[in-house]
Amino acid sequence: MKLTTSGRARLYAITSVACIIWLVQSVIEANADGTLFSYATIILSLCLAFVSGYCAFNAIRDWNVKDKESRHEAE
């Protein structure tokens, strides 16, 4: 299965939103149980923030790009 650029952008956007939700949930839970500043929580939060930013950047970059395949389907 080959994805178009706009389809790939949508998947990046969904992944970014899911990672942001996961980041917020893990920070809230870590704050509630007192492990907010443990190494594991900090590393997980940094990784989730990086992945969220990377996916959001790629989603924004590819959102309005037109593919050759998309043009052929429209004709």
C-alpha positions, 0 to 999 in steps of 0.5 A: 500500500502506497500512501500519498503525501496528504495521507502521510501528513494525516497519520503524522498529525494523528500520531502527534496528537496521540503522543501529546495526550500520552505526555499529558496523561503521564505527567498528571499521573506522575505528579499524583503519585510523586514521581514527577522528577524521577529519571524514568518520567523525565526521559519518557516526557522528553521522548514524547515531547520530541516525537510529538514535535517531529510528527507535528512538524512533518504534518504541517510541512506535508499538509498542503503538498499535492501529489502526482497521484492525487492530481491523477485521481482528481482528473 
